[in-house]
């Protein structure tokens, strides 16, 4: 799976939040500063070309929907991220955040509880 640019990720976030819709719908879902309509339309077309979106023509407007769910993209993105930057070690990832003081001891305790008692 191809990694998305920041602009493409922002567009996909709007698509995932809407479920399905037009470029105008996605634009309204985005936070300020919003991209120009034409920029978003171009980004949406690129996402369709890359296989992240499908479209159907409804009247004079194209209605787009995600071809990949947000959770699936997160899993693939995170696996690639950990592989590329942390030699496939989630322990190294957590250590990095601990050293950068981006994760607290109480956060780690919660993570340990989740590992020891996974939801089924």
PDB file as gemmi writes it, atoms N, CA and C in Angstrom:
CRYST1    1.000    1.000    1.000  90.00  90.00  90.00 P 1                      
ATOM      1  N   UNK A   1       0.842  -1.182   0.000  1.00  0.00           N  
ATOM      2  CA  UNK A   1       0.000   0.000   0.000  1.00  0.00           C  
ATOM      3  C   UNK A   1       0.882   1.239   0.000  1.00  0.00           C  
ATOM      4  N   UNK A   2       0.520   2.165  -0.824  1.00  0.00           N  
ATOM      5  CA  UNK A   2       1.266   3.408  -0.962  1.00  0.00           C  
ATOM      6  C   UNK A   2       1.000   4.303   0.257  1.00  0.00           C  
ATOM      7  N   UNK A   3       2.068   4.935   0.767  1.00  0.00           N  
ATOM      8  CA  UNK A   3       1.927   5.857   1.894  1.00  0.00           C  
ATOM      9  C   UNK A   3       1.283   7.141   1.391  1.00  0.00           C  
ATOM     10  N   UNK A   4       0.370   7.664   2.174  1.00  0.00           N  
ATOM     11  CA  UNK A   4      -0.317   8.895   1.798  1.00  0.00           C  
ATOM     12  C   UNK A   4       0.473  10.120   2.239  1.00  0.00           C  
ATOM     13  N   UNK A   5       0.341  11.185   1.466  1.00  0.00           N  
ATOM     14  CA  UNK A   5       0.918  12.472   1.859  1.00  0.00           C  
ATOM     15  C   UNK A   5       0.039  13.059   2.964  1.00  0.00           C  
ATOM     16  N   UNK A   6       0.516  14.084   3.628  1.00  0.00           N  
ATOM     17  CA  UNK A   6      -0.265  14.755   4.675  1.00  0.00           C  
ATOM     18  C   UNK A   6      -1.579  15.263   4.095  1.00  0.00           C  
ATOM     19  N   UNK A   7      -1.535  15.857   2.917  1.00  0.00           N  
ATOM     20  CA  UNK A   7      -2.730  16.379   2.248  1.00  0.00           C  
ATOM     21  C   UNK A   7      -3.720  15.246   1.951  1.00  0.00           C  
ATOM     22  N   UNK A   8      -3.207  14.110   1.494  1.00  0.00           N  
ATOM     23  CA  UNK A   8      -4.061  12.964   1.210  1.00  0.00           C  
ATOM     24  C   UNK A   8      -4.647  12.379   2.496  1.00  0.00           C  
ATOM     25  N   UNK A   9      -3.847  12.321   3.555  1.00  0.00           N  
ATOM     26  CA  UNK A   9      -4.350  11.819   4.838  1.00  0.00           C  
ATOM     27  C   UNK A   9      -5.465  12.714   5.368  1.00  0.00           C  
ATOM     28  N   UNK A  10      -5.287  14.029   5.242  1.00  0.00           N  
ATOM     29  CA  UNK A  10      -6.330  14.963   5.682  1.00  0.00           C  
ATOM     30  C   UNK A  10      -7.625  14.722   4.907  1.00  0.00           C  
ATOM     31  N   UNK A  11      -7.504  14.511   3.604  1.00  0.00           N  
ATOM     32  CA  UNK A  11      -8.683  14.244   2.772  1.00  0.00           C  
ATOM     33  C   UNK A  11      -9.337  12.925   3.189  1.00  0.00           C  
ATOM     34  N   UNK A  12      -8.522  11.895   3.414  1.00  0.00           N  
ATOM     35  CA  UNK A  12      -9.079  10.598   3.816  1.00  0.00           C  
ATOM     36  C   UNK A  12      -9.768  10.695   5.179  1.00  0.00           C  
ATOM     37  N   UNK A  13      -9.235  11.492   6.086  1.00  0.00           N  
ATOM     38  CA  UNK A  13      -9.885  11.684   7.386  1.00  0.00           C  
ATOM     39  C   UNK A  13     -11.293  12.246   7.187  1.00  0.00           C  
ATOM     40  N   UNK A  14     -11.423  13.203   6.280  1.00  0.00           N  
ATOM     41  CA  UNK A  14     -12.740  13.781   5.991  1.00  0.00           C  
ATOM     42  C   UNK A  14     -13.666  12.735   5.373  1.00  0.00           C  
ATOM     43  N   UNK A  15     -13.137  11.906   4.474  1.00  0.00           N  
ATOM     44  CA  UNK A  15     -13.939  10.847   3.850  1.00  0.00           C  
ATOM     45  C   UNK A  15     -14.407   9.867   4.919  1.00  0.00           C  
ATOM     46  N   UNK A  16     -13.484   9.424   5.782  1.00  0.00           N  
ATOM     47  CA  UNK A  16     -13.845   8.473   6.835  1.00  0.00           C  
ATOM     48  C   UNK A  16     -14.894   9.057   7.773  1.00  0.00           C  
ATOM     49  N   UNK A  17     -14.793  10.350   8.067  1.00  0.00           N  
ATOM     50  CA  UNK A  17     -15.763  10.985   8.956  1.00  0.00           C  
ATOM     51  C   UNK A  17     -17.133  11.082   8.299  1.00  0.00           C  
ATOM     52  N   UNK A  18     -17.162  11.377   7.008  1.00  0.00           N  
ATOM     53  CA  UNK A  18     -18.434  11.498   6.274  1.00  0.00           C  
ATOM     54  C   UNK A  18     -19.026  10.140   5.926  1.00  0.00           C  
ATOM     55  N   UNK A  19     -18.193   9.174   5.734  1.00  0.00           N  
ATOM     56  CA  UNK A  19     -18.646   7.873   5.249  1.00  0.00           C  
ATOM     57  C   UNK A  19     -18.628   7.827   3.739  1.00  0.00           C  
ATOM     58  N   UNK A  20     -19.336   8.731   3.117  1.00  0.00           N  
ATOM     59  CA  UNK A  20     -19.356   8.871   1.662  1.00  0.00           C  
ATOM     60  C   UNK A  20     -19.892  10.257   1.369  1.00  0.00           C  
ATOM     61  N   UNK A  21     -19.504  10.806   0.220  1.00  0.00           N  
ATOM     62  CA  UNK A  21     -20.003  12.124  -0.118  1.00  0.00           C  
ATOM     63  C   UNK A  21     -19.274  12.731  -1.293  1.00  0.00           C  
ATOM     64  N   UNK A  22     -19.561  13.993  -1.504  1.00  0.00           N  
ATOM     65  CA  UNK A  22     -18.953  14.751  -2.597  1.00  0.00           C  
ATOM     66  C   UNK A  22     -17.750  15.531  -2.076  1.00  0.00           C  
ATOM     67  N   UNK A  23     -17.011  16.117  -2.986  1.00  0.00           N  
ATOM     68  CA  UNK A  23     -15.870  16.948  -2.592  1.00  0.00           C  
ATOM     69  C   UNK A  23     -16.344  18.057  -1.658  1.00  0.00           C  
ATOM     70  N   UNK A  24     -17.501  18.645  -1.955  1.00  0.00           N  
ATOM     71  CA  UNK A  24     -18.057  19.712  -1.113  1.00  0.00           C  
ATOM     72  C   UNK A  24     -18.315  19.205   0.308  1.00  0.00           C  
ATOM     73  N   UNK A  25     -18.865  17.997   0.429  1.00  0.00           N  
ATOM     74  CA  UNK A  25     -19.118  17.409   1.753  1.00  0.00           C  
ATOM     75  C   UNK A  25     -17.823  17.253   2.534  1.00  0.00           C  
ATOM     76  N   UNK A  26     -16.791  16.767   1.857  1.00  0.00           N  
ATOM     77  CA  UNK A  26     -15.502  16.544   2.519  1.00  0.00           C  
ATOM     78  C   UNK A  26     -14.874  17.867   2.937  1.00  0.00           C  
ATOM     79  N   UNK A  27     -15.010  18.868   2.079  1.00  0.00           N  
ATOM     80  CA  UNK A  27     -14.452  20.187   2.376  1.00  0.00           C  
ATOM     81  C   UNK A  27     -15.084  20.760   3.645  1.00  0.00           C  
ATOM     82  N   UNK A  28     -16.396  20.596   3.772  1.00  0.00           N  
ATOM     83  CA  UNK A  28     -17.104  21.097   4.960  1.00  0.00           C  
ATOM     84  C   UNK A  28     -16.669  20.358   6.227  1.00  0.00           C  
ATOM     85  N   UNK A  29     -16.242  19.115   6.088  1.00  0.00           N  
ATOM     86  CA  UNK A  29     -15.824  18.294   7.228  1.00  0.00           C  
ATOM     87  C   UNK A  29     -14.428  18.674   7.731  1.00  0.00           C  
ATOM     88  N   UNK A  30     -13.631  19.282   6.869  1.00  0.00           N  
ATOM     89  CA  UNK A  30     -12.238  19.590   7.203  1.00  0.00           C  
ATOM     90  C   UNK A  30     -12.147  20.811   8.106  1.00  0.00           C  
ATOM     91  N   UNK A  31     -11.114  20.822   8.943  1.00  0.00           N  
ATOM     92  CA  UNK A  31     -10.913  21.950   9.846  1.00  0.00           C  
ATOM     93  C   UNK A  31     -10.145  23.061   9.127  1.00  0.00           C  
ATOM     94  N   UNK A  32     -10.220  24.233   9.697  1.00  0.00           N  
ATOM     95  CA  UNK A  32      -9.525  25.404   9.146  1.00  0.00           C  
ATOM     96  C   UNK A  32      -8.026  25.262   9.374  1.00  0.00           C  
ATOM     97  N   UNK A  33      -7.206  25.741   8.498  1.00  0.00           N  
ATOM     98  CA  UNK A  33      -7.525  26.332   7.198  1.00  0.00           C  
ATOM     99  C   UNK A  33      -7.832  25.228   6.183  1.00  0.00           C  
ATOM    100  N   UNK A  34      -8.959  25.357   5.542  1.00  0.00           N  
ATOM    101  CA  UNK A  34      -9.370  24.365   4.542  1.00  0.00           C  
ATOM    102  C   UNK A  34      -8.629  24.620   3.231  1.00  0.00           C  
ATOM    103  N   UNK A  35      -8.347  23.549   2.503  1.00  0.00           N  
ATOM    104  CA  UNK A  35      -7.709  23.747   1.197  1.00  0.00           C  
ATOM    105  C   UNK A  35      -8.731  24.320   0.213  1.00  0.00           C  
ATOM    106  N   UNK A  36      -8.258  24.943  -0.866  1.00  0.00           N  
ATOM    107  CA  UNK A  36      -9.198  25.380  -1.897  1.00  0.00           C  
ATOM    108  C   UNK A  36      -9.943  24.173  -2.472  1.00  0.00           C  
ATOM    109  N   UNK A  37     -11.169  24.386  -2.931  1.00  0.00           N  
ATOM    110  CA  UNK A  37     -12.001  23.320  -3.485  1.00  0.00           C  
ATOM    111  C   UNK A  37     -11.248  22.553  -4.565  1.00  0.00           C  
ATOM    112  N   UNK A  38     -10.597  23.283  -5.483  1.00  0.00           N  
ATOM    113  CA  UNK A  38      -9.923  22.620  -6.605  1.00  0.00           C  
ATOM    114  C   UNK A  38      -8.760  21.750  -6.130  1.00  0.00           C  
ATOM    115  N   UNK A  39      -8.082  22.174  -5.091  1.00  0.00           N  
ATOM    116  CA  UNK A  39      -6.976  21.388  -4.533  1.00  0.00           C  
ATOM    117  C   UNK A  39      -7.515  20.091  -3.941  1.00  0.00           C  
ATOM    118  N   UNK A  40      -8.604  20.201  -3.178  1.00  0.00           N  
ATOM    119  CA  UNK A  40      -9.197  19.002  -2.588  1.00  0.00           C  
ATOM    120  C   UNK A  40      -9.731  18.077  -3.677  1.00  0.00           C  
ATOM    121  N   UNK A  41     -10.363  18.638  -4.698  1.00  0.00           N  
ATOM    122  CA  UNK A  41     -10.886  17.818  -5.798  1.00  0.00           C  
ATOM    123  C   UNK A  41      -9.760  17.048  -6.478  1.00  0.00           C  
ATOM    124  N   UNK A  42      -8.631  17.695  -6.673  1.00  0.00           N  
ATOM    125  CA  UNK A  42      -7.471  17.040  -7.280  1.00  0.00           C  
ATOM    126  C   UNK A  42      -6.937  15.936  -6.371  1.00  0.00           C  
ATOM    127  N   UNK A  43      -6.881  16.196  -5.078  1.00  0.00           N  
ATOM    128  CA  UNK A  43      -6.421  15.208  -4.100  1.00  0.00           C  
ATOM    129  C   UNK A  43      -7.358  14.003  -4.090  1.00  0.00           C  
ATOM    130  N   UNK A  44      -8.655  14.250  -4.134  1.00  0.00           N  
ATOM    131  CA  UNK A  44      -9.647  13.169  -4.144  1.00  0.00           C  
ATOM    132  C   UNK A  44      -9.471  12.310  -5.393  1.00  0.00           C  
ATOM    133  N   UNK A  45      -9.252  12.950  -6.553  1.00  0.00           N  
ATOM    134  CA  UNK A  45      -9.032  12.197  -7.796  1.00  0.00           C  
ATOM    135  C   UNK A  45      -7.773  11.334  -7.690  1.00  0.00           C  
ATOM    136  N   UNK A  46      -6.714  11.871  -7.081  1.00  0.00           N  
ATOM    137  CA  UNK A  46      -5.481  11.102  -6.887  1.00  0.00           C  
ATOM    138  C   UNK A  46      -5.723   9.903  -5.974  1.00  0.00           C  
ATOM    139  N   UNK A  47      -6.508  10.105  -4.927  1.00  0.00           N  
ATOM    140  CA  UNK A  47      -6.821   9.005  -4.011  1.00  0.00           C  
ATOM    141  C   UNK A  47      -7.633   7.925  -4.716  1.00  0.00           C  
ATOM    142  N   UNK A  48      -8.505   8.338  -5.617  1.00  0.00           N  
ATOM    143  CA  UNK A  48      -9.267   7.360  -6.393  1.00  0.00           C  
ATOM    144  C   UNK A  48      -8.332   6.591  -7.326  1.00  0.00           C  
ATOM    145  N   UNK A  49      -7.429   7.305  -7.966  1.00  0.00           N  
ATOM    146  CA  UNK A  49      -6.461   6.670  -8.872  1.00  0.00           C  
ATOM    147  C   UNK A  49      -5.583   5.667  -8.127  1.00  0.00           C  
ATOM    148  N   UNK A  50      -5.217   5.986  -6.896  1.00  0.00           N  
ATOM    149  CA  UNK A  50      -4.371   5.110  -6.086  1.00  0.00           C  
ATOM    150  C   UNK A  50      -5.150   3.949  -5.478  1.00  0.00           C  
ATOM    151  N   UNK A  51      -6.477   3.966  -5.616  1.00  0.00           N  
ATOM    152  CA  UNK A  51      -7.289   2.867  -5.114  1.00  0.00           C  
ATOM    153  C   UNK A  51      -7.824   3.052  -3.705  1.00  0.00           C  
ATOM    154  N   UNK A  52      -7.654   4.227  -3.115  1.00  0.00           N  
ATOM    155  CA  UNK A  52      -8.152   4.473  -1.771  1.00  0.00           C  
ATOM    156  C   UNK A  52      -9.631   4.845  -1.762  1.00  0.00           C  
ATOM    157  N   UNK A  53     -10.137   5.338  -2.899  1.00  0.00           N  
ATOM    158  CA  UNK A  53     -11.532   5.748  -3.017  1.00  0.00           C  
ATOM    159  C   UNK A  53     -12.175   5.121  -4.244  1.00  0.00           C  
ATOM    160  N   UNK A  54     -13.485   4.969  -4.184  1.00  0.00           N  
ATOM    161  CA  UNK A  54     -14.270   4.603  -5.359  1.00  0.00           C  
ATOM    162  C   UNK A  54     -15.283   5.724  -5.566  1.00  0.00           C  
ATOM    163  N   UNK A  55     -15.793   5.827  -6.786  1.00  0.00           N  
ATOM    164  CA  UNK A  55     -16.757   6.887  -7.059  1.00  0.00           C  
ATOM    165  C   UNK A  55     -17.913   6.356  -7.885  1.00  0.00           C  
ATOM    166  N   UNK A  56     -19.017   7.068  -7.765  1.00  0.00           N  
ATOM    167  CA  UNK A  56     -20.174   6.810  -8.615  1.00  0.00           C  
ATOM    168  C   UNK A  56     -20.778   8.166  -8.939  1.00  0.00           C  
ATOM    169  N   UNK A  57     -21.258   8.302 -10.151  1.00  0.00           N  
ATOM    170  CA  UNK A  57     -21.848   9.568 -10.560  1.00  0.00           C  
ATOM    171  C   UNK A  57     -23.309   9.574 -10.143  1.00  0.00           C  
ATOM    172  N   UNK A  58     -23.691  10.602  -9.393  1.00  0.00           N  
ATOM    173  CA  UNK A  58     -25.064  10.785  -8.943  1.00  0.00           C  
ATOM    174  C   UNK A  58     -25.511  12.147  -9.465  1.00  0.00           C  
ATOM    175  N   UNK A  59     -26.293  12.143 -10.529  1.00  0.00           N  
ATOM    176  CA  UNK A  59     -26.669  13.402 -11.168  1.00  0.00           C  
ATOM    177  C   UNK A  59     -25.441  14.035 -11.793  1.00  0.00           C  
ATOM    178  N   UNK A  60     -25.161  15.263 -11.403  1.00  0.00           N  
ATOM    179  CA  UNK A  60     -23.996  15.980 -11.930  1.00  0.00           C  
ATOM    180  C   UNK A  60     -22.785  15.903 -11.005  1.00  0.00           C  
ATOM    181  N   UNK A  61     -22.894  15.138  -9.934  1.00  0.00           N  
ATOM    182  CA  UNK A  61     -21.855  15.114  -8.900  1.00  0.00           C  
ATOM    183  C   UNK A  61     -21.327  13.697  -8.722  1.00  0.00           C  
ATOM    184  N   UNK A  62     -20.036  13.601  -8.415  1.00  0.00           N  
ATOM    185  CA  UNK A  62     -19.453  12.309  -8.070  1.00  0.00           C  
ATOM    186  C   UNK A  62     -19.552  12.117  -6.564  1.00  0.00           C  
ATOM    187  N   UNK A  63     -19.972  10.923  -6.189  1.00  0.00           N  
ATOM    188  CA  UNK A  63     -20.046  10.541  -4.777  1.00  0.00           C  
ATOM    189  C   UNK A  63     -18.917   9.547  -4.530  1.00  0.00           C  
ATOM    190  N   UNK A  64     -18.072   9.875  -3.577  1.00  0.00           N  
ATOM    191  CA  UNK A  64     -16.888   9.060  -3.271  1.00  0.00           C  
ATOM    192  C   UNK A  64     -17.077   8.330  -1.958  1.00  0.00           C  
ATOM    193  N   UNK A  65     -16.485   7.149  -1.878  1.00  0.00           N  
ATOM    194  CA  UNK A  65     -16.449   6.404  -0.619  1.00  0.00           C  
ATOM    195  C   UNK A  65     -15.098   5.704  -0.507  1.00  0.00           C  
ATOM    196  N   UNK A  66     -14.723   5.410   0.717  1.00  0.00           N  
ATOM    197  CA  UNK A  66     -13.414   4.805   0.982  1.00  0.00           C  
ATOM    198  C   UNK A  66     -13.381   3.348   0.532  1.00  0.00           C  
ATOM    199  N   UNK A  67     -12.293   2.963  -0.103  1.00  0.00           N  
ATOM    200  CA  UNK A  67     -12.060   1.568  -0.481  1.00  0.00           C  
ATOM    201  C   UNK A  67     -11.348   0.827   0.632  1.00  0.00           C  
ATOM    202  N   UNK A  68     -10.761   1.586   1.547  1.00  0.00           N  
ATOM    203  CA  UNK A  68     -10.041   1.008   2.681  1.00  0.00           C  
ATOM    204  C   UNK A  68     -10.545   1.693   3.944  1.00  0.00           C  
ATOM    205  N   UNK A  69     -10.810   0.912   4.961  1.00  0.00           N  
ATOM    206  CA  UNK A  69     -11.303   1.466   6.213  1.00  0.00           C  
ATOM    207  C   UNK A  69     -10.152   2.077   7.009  1.00  0.00           C  
ATOM    208  N   UNK A  70     -10.490   3.012   7.863  1.00  0.00           N  
ATOM    209  CA  UNK A  70      -9.484   3.742   8.633  1.00  0.00           C  
ATOM    210  C   UNK A  70      -8.612   2.804   9.471  1.00  0.00           C  
ATOM    211  N   UNK A  71      -9.225   1.831  10.131  1.00  0.00           N  
ATOM    212  CA  UNK A  71      -8.463   0.906  10.977  1.00  0.00           C  
ATOM    213  C   UNK A  71      -7.455   0.096  10.159  1.00  0.00           C  
ATOM    214  N   UNK A  72      -7.859  -0.331   8.977  1.00  0.00           N  
ATOM    215  CA  UNK A  72      -6.960  -1.092   8.109  1.00  0.00           C  
ATOM    216  C   UNK A  72      -5.764  -0.240   7.690  1.00  0.00           C  
ATOM    217  N   UNK A  73      -6.037   1.025   7.331  1.00  0.00           N  
ATOM    218  CA  UNK A  73      -4.947   1.929   6.937  1.00  0.00           C  
ATOM    219  C   UNK A  73      -4.012   2.167   8.117  1.00  0.00           C  
ATOM    220  N   UNK A  74      -4.567   2.393   9.312  1.00  0.00           N  
ATOM    221  CA  UNK A  74      -3.735   2.624  10.499  1.00  0.00           C  
ATOM    222  C   UNK A  74      -2.805   1.444  10.741  1.00  0.00           C  
ATOM    223  N   UNK A  75      -3.347   0.226  10.655  1.00  0.00           N  
ATOM    224  CA  UNK A  75      -2.534  -0.972  10.892  1.00  0.00           C  
ATOM    225  C   UNK A  75      -1.380  -1.046   9.899  1.00  0.00           C  
ATOM    226  N   UNK A  76      -1.676  -0.869   8.617  1.00  0.00           N  
ATOM    227  CA  UNK A  76      -0.636  -0.961   7.596  1.00  0.00           C  
ATOM    228  C   UNK A  76       0.372   0.170   7.741  1.00  0.00           C  
ATOM    229  N   UNK A  77      -0.122   1.388   8.026  1.00  0.00           N  
ATOM    230  CA  UNK A  77       0.767   2.530   8.194  1.00  0.00           C  
ATOM    231  C   UNK A  77       1.691   2.330   9.391  1.00  0.00           C  
ATOM    232  N   UNK A  78       1.116   1.914  10.526  1.00  0.00           N  
ATOM    233  CA  UNK A  78       1.923   1.741  11.733  1.00  0.00           C  
ATOM    234  C   UNK A  78       2.933   0.610  11.571  1.00  0.00           C  
ATOM    235  N   UNK A  79       2.528  -0.480  10.935  1.00  0.00           N  
ATOM    236  CA  UNK A  79       3.479  -1.570  10.704  1.00  0.00           C  
ATOM    237  C   UNK A  79       4.646  -1.085   9.853  1.00  0.00           C  
ATOM    238  N   UNK A  80       4.365  -0.311   8.820  1.00  0.00           N  
ATOM    239  CA  UNK A  80       5.423   0.235   7.976  1.00  0.00           C  
ATOM    240  C   UNK A  80       6.289   1.231   8.728  1.00  0.00           C  
ATOM    241  N   UNK A  81       5.663   2.061   9.541  1.00  0.00           N  
ATOM    242  CA  UNK A  81       6.373   3.068  10.324  1.00  0.00           C  
ATOM    243  C   UNK A  81       7.335   2.405  11.307  1.00  0.00           C  
ATOM    244  N   UNK A  82       6.839   1.413  12.037  1.00  0.00           N  
ATOM    245  CA  UNK A  82       7.680   0.716  13.018  1.00  0.00           C  
ATOM    246  C   UNK A  82       8.800  -0.031  12.299  1.00  0.00           C  
ATOM    247  N   UNK A  83       8.496  -0.604  11.164  1.00  0.00           N  
ATOM    248  CA  UNK A  83       9.516  -1.309  10.384  1.00  0.00           C  
ATOM    249  C   UNK A  83      10.592  -0.339   9.884  1.00  0.00           C  
ATOM    250  N   UNK A  84      10.176   0.796   9.343  1.00  0.00           N  
ATOM    251  CA  UNK A  84      11.109   1.766   8.751  1.00  0.00           C  
ATOM    252  C   UNK A  84      11.962   2.495   9.785  1.00  0.00           C  
ATOM    253  N   UNK A  85      11.369   2.846  10.936  1.00  0.00           N  
ATOM    254  CA  UNK A  85      12.063   3.704  11.893  1.00  0.00           C  
ATOM    255  C   UNK A  85      12.523   3.006  13.171  1.00  0.00           C  
ATOM    256  N   UNK A  86      11.969   1.828  13.465  1.00  0.00           N  
ATOM    257  CA  UNK A  86      12.299   1.160  14.728  1.00  0.00           C  
ATOM    258  C   UNK A  86      12.672  -0.305  14.538  1.00  0.00           C  
ATOM    259  N   UNK A  87      13.154  -0.668  13.368  1.00  0.00           N  
ATOM    260  CA  UNK A  87      13.622  -2.021  13.061  1.00  0.00           C  
ATOM    261  C   UNK A  87      12.618  -3.090  13.496  1.00  0.00           C  
ATOM    262  N   UNK A  88      11.342  -2.815  13.262  1.00  0.00           N  
ATOM    263  CA  UNK A  88      10.253  -3.743  13.566  1.00  0.00           C  
ATOM    264  C   UNK A  88      10.098  -4.015  15.059  1.00  0.00           C  
ATOM    265  N   UNK A  89      10.584  -3.117  15.914  1.00  0.00           N  
ATOM    266  CA  UNK A  89      10.505  -3.318  17.357  1.00  0.00           C  
ATOM    267  C   UNK A  89       9.543  -2.309  17.986  1.00  0.00           C  
ATOM    268  N   UNK A  90       8.401  -2.825  18.444  1.00  0.00           N  
ATOM    269  CA  UNK A  90       7.453  -1.949  19.139  1.00  0.00           C  
ATOM    270  C   UNK A  90       8.017  -1.523  20.491  1.00  0.00           C  
ATOM    271  N   UNK A  91       8.870  -2.360  21.053  1.00  0.00           N  
ATOM    272  CA  UNK A  91       9.542  -2.002  22.306  1.00  0.00           C  
ATOM    273  C   UNK A  91      10.395  -0.757  22.088  1.00  0.00           C  
ATOM    274  N   UNK A  92      11.142  -0.713  20.984  1.00  0.00           N  
ATOM    275  CA  UNK A  92      11.958   0.467  20.678  1.00  0.00           C  
ATOM    276  C   UNK A  92      11.081   1.700  20.463  1.00  0.00           C  
ATOM    277  N   UNK A  93       9.904   1.507  19.861  1.00  0.00           N  
ATOM    278  CA  UNK A  93       8.966   2.609  19.658  1.00  0.00           C  
ATOM    279  C   UNK A  93       8.517   3.188  20.997  1.00  0.00           C  
ATOM    280  N   UNK A  94       8.104   2.312  21.913  1.00  0.00           N  
ATOM    281  CA  UNK A  94       7.648   2.764  23.226  1.00  0.00           C  
ATOM    282  C   UNK A  94       8.803   3.396  23.996  1.00  0.00           C  
ATOM    283  N   UNK A  95       9.991   2.813  23.897  1.00  0.00           N  
ATOM    284  CA  UNK A  95      11.176   3.374  24.561  1.00  0.00           C  
ATOM    285  C   UNK A  95      11.460   4.773  24.050  1.00  0.00           C  
ATOM    286  N   UNK A  96      11.340   4.968  22.751  1.00  0.00           N  
ATOM    287  CA  UNK A  96      11.543   6.287  22.155  1.00  0.00           C  
ATOM    288  C   UNK A  96      10.595   7.310  22.781  1.00  0.00           C  
ATOM    289  N   UNK A  97       9.310   6.960  22.860  1.00  0.00           N  
ATOM    290  CA  UNK A  97       8.333   7.890  23.422  1.00  0.00           C  
ATOM    291  C   UNK A  97       8.571   8.121  24.909  1.00  0.00           C  
ATOM    292  N   UNK A  98       9.007   7.105  25.617  1.00  0.00           N  
ATOM    293  CA  UNK A  98       9.319   7.267  27.042  1.00  0.00           C  
ATOM    294  C   UNK A  98      10.505   8.204  27.215  1.00  0.00           C  
ATOM    295  N   UNK A  99      11.545   8.013  26.409  1.00  0.00           N  
ATOM    296  CA  UNK A  99      12.724   8.877  26.491  1.00  0.00           C  
ATOM    297  C   UNK A  99      12.408  10.321  26.117  1.00  0.00           C  
ATOM    298  N   UNK A 100      11.480  10.505  25.201  1.00  0.00           N  
ATOM    299  CA  UNK A 100      11.074  11.848  24.769  1.00  0.00           C  
ATOM    300  C   UNK A 100      10.035  12.457  25.707  1.00  0.00           C  
ATOM    301  N   UNK A 101       9.689  11.705  26.750  1.00  0.00           N  
ATOM    302  CA  UNK A 101       8.685  12.126  27.733  1.00  0.00           C  
ATOM    303  C   UNK A 101       7.334  12.419  27.078  1.00  0.00           C  
ATOM    304  N   UNK A 102       6.981  11.582  26.102  1.00  0.00           N  
ATOM    305  CA  UNK A 102       5.698  11.689  25.408  1.00  0.00           C  
ATOM    306  C   UNK A 102       4.702  10.664  25.939  1.00  0.00           C  
ATOM    307  N   UNK A 103       5.187   9.792  26.835  1.00  0.00           N  
ATOM    308  CA  UNK A 103       4.326   8.773  27.430  1.00  0.00           C  
ATOM    309  C   UNK A 103       4.693   8.679  28.914  1.00  0.00           C  
ATOM    310  N   UNK A 104       3.675   8.627  29.746  1.00  0.00           N  
ATOM    311  CA  UNK A 104       3.905   8.627  31.196  1.00  0.00           C  
ATOM    312  C   UNK A 104       3.895   7.207  31.756  1.00  0.00           C  
ATOM    313  N   UNK A 105       4.323   7.105  33.000  1.00  0.00           N  
ATOM    314  CA  UNK A 105       4.311   5.808  33.678  1.00  0.00           C  
ATOM    315  C   UNK A 105       2.880   5.288  33.800  1.00  0.00           C  
ATOM    316  N   UNK A 106       1.938   6.184  34.057  1.00  0.00           N  
ATOM    317  CA  UNK A 106       0.540   5.733  34.160  1.00  0.00           C  
ATOM    318  C   UNK A 106       0.019   5.259  32.797  1.00  0.00           C  
ATOM    319  N   UNK A 107       0.459   5.907  31.714  1.00  0.00           N  
ATOM    320  CA  UNK A 107       0.096   5.438  30.372  1.00  0.00           C  
ATOM    321  C   UNK A 107       0.645   4.030  30.147  1.00  0.00           C  
ATOM    322  N   UNK A 108       1.881   3.822  30.541  1.00  0.00           N  
ATOM    323  CA  UNK A 108       2.501   2.500  30.371  1.00  0.00           C  
ATOM    324  C   UNK A 108       1.769   1.437  31.190  1.00  0.00           C  
ATOM    325  N   UNK A 109       1.341   1.801  32.401  1.00  0.00           N  
ATOM    326  CA  UNK A 109       0.586   0.856  33.228  1.00  0.00           C  
ATOM    327  C   UNK A 109      -0.720   0.475  32.536  1.00  0.00           C  
ATOM    328  N   UNK A 110      -1.389   1.450  31.912  1.00  0.00           N  
ATOM    329  CA  UNK A 110      -2.631   1.166  31.179  1.00  0.00           C  
ATOM    330  C   UNK A 110      -2.360   0.241  29.992  1.00  0.00           C  
ATOM    331  N   UNK A 111      -1.244   0.477  29.301  1.00  0.00           N  
ATOM    332  CA  UNK A 111      -0.870  -0.361  28.160  1.00  0.00           C  
ATOM    333  C   UNK A 111      -0.612  -1.794  28.627  1.00  0.00           C  
ATOM    334  N   UNK A 112       0.089  -1.934  29.757  1.00  0.00           N  
ATOM    335  CA  UNK A 112       0.368  -3.264  30.302  1.00  0.00           C  
ATOM    336  C   UNK A 112      -0.937  -3.986  30.641  1.00  0.00           C  
ATOM    337  N   UNK A 113      -1.901  -3.259  31.222  1.00  0.00           N  
ATOM    338  CA  UNK A 113      -3.207  -3.861  31.531  1.00  0.00           C  
ATOM    339  C   UNK A 113      -3.892  -4.339  30.249  1.00  0.00           C  
ATOM    340  N   UNK A 114      -3.820  -3.541  29.200  1.00  0.00           N  
ATOM    341  CA  UNK A 114      -4.423  -3.927  27.915  1.00  0.00           C  
ATOM    342  C   UNK A 114      -3.764  -5.177  27.343  1.00  0.00           C  
ATOM    343  N   UNK A 115      -2.454  -5.272  27.518  1.00  0.00           N  
ATOM    344  CA  UNK A 115      -1.728  -6.444  27.006  1.00  0.00           C  
ATOM    345  C   UNK A 115      -2.087  -7.686  27.818  1.00  0.00           C  
ATOM    346  N   UNK A 116      -2.151  -7.520  29.140  1.00  0.00           N  
ATOM    347  CA  UNK A 116      -2.435  -8.647  30.007  1.00  0.00           C  
ATOM    348  C   UNK A 116      -3.908  -9.087  29.951  1.00  0.00           C  
ATOM    349  N   UNK A 117      -4.795  -8.156  29.676  1.00  0.00           N  
ATOM    350  CA  UNK A 117      -6.230  -8.453  29.638  1.00  0.00           C  
ATOM    351  C   UNK A 117      -6.848  -7.917  28.341  1.00  0.00           C  
ATOM    352  N   UNK A 118      -6.508  -8.525  27.213  1.00  0.00           N  
ATOM    353  CA  UNK A 118      -7.037  -8.022  25.947  1.00  0.00           C  
ATOM    354  C   UNK A 118      -8.545  -8.223  25.840  1.00  0.00           C  
ATOM    355  N   UNK A 119      -9.209  -7.257  25.190  1.00  0.00           N  
ATOM    356  CA  UNK A 119     -10.644  -7.395  24.946  1.00  0.00           C  
ATOM    357  C   UNK A 119     -10.849  -8.385  23.814  1.00  0.00           C  
ATOM    358  N   UNK A 120     -11.853  -9.214  23.956  1.00  0.00           N  
ATOM    359  CA  UNK A 120     -12.093 -10.231  22.928  1.00  0.00           C  
ATOM    360  C   UNK A 120     -13.379  -9.968  22.212  1.00  0.00           C  
TER     361      UNK A 120                                                      
END                                                                             
